[in-house]
Amino acid sequence: MPILEARNVSKSYSIDGRPITVLDDVSLAVAAGEFLVVRGASGSGKSTLLTILSGLDRPDLGRIVMEGKDITELSEDDLAPLRN
């Protein structure tokens, strides 16, 4: 069982009224003890992915599952202990 999963995650922002898709249907699974590197060009969505995986931001679509628990819709109070 993965300790962290992103399931079909998408995220867009609006810049000058124009939607910019930063993440488009991203899925990944990280097993316990696994080492993961996120790399890519500037502006490719690395920081957006990490903020969504950590619960600091929410995806427009998709789910984030941490240790079997879907954290996508958790309240800020419920997310705080996970972030620590």
WOSUL-V319161 format. One record per pair of residues at least 6 apart in sequence whose ideal C-beta (glycine too) atoms are under 6 Angstrom apart, sorted by the first residue. I is the first residue (numbers start at 1). J is the second residue. If there is no record, write none. Layout:
I|J / I|J
This chain:
2|29 / 2|30 / 2|31 / 3|30 / 3|32 / 3|67 / 4|30 / 4|66 / 5|29 / 5|65 / 6|26 / 6|27 / 6|28 / 6|64 / 7|27 / 7|62 / 7|63 / 8|25 / 8|27 / 8|62 / 9|23 / 9|26 / 9|59 / 9|62 / 10|23 / 10|24 / 10|25 / 10|60 / 10|61 / 10|62 / 11|22 / 11|23 / 11|48 / 11|59 / 11|60 / 12|19 / 12|21 / 12|60 / 13|20 / 22|45 / 22|48 / 23|45 / 23|48 / 30|36 / 38|46 / 40|46 / 51|57 / 52|59 / 55|71 / 55|79 / 55|82 / 55|83 / 63|70 / 63|72 / 64|71 / 64|72
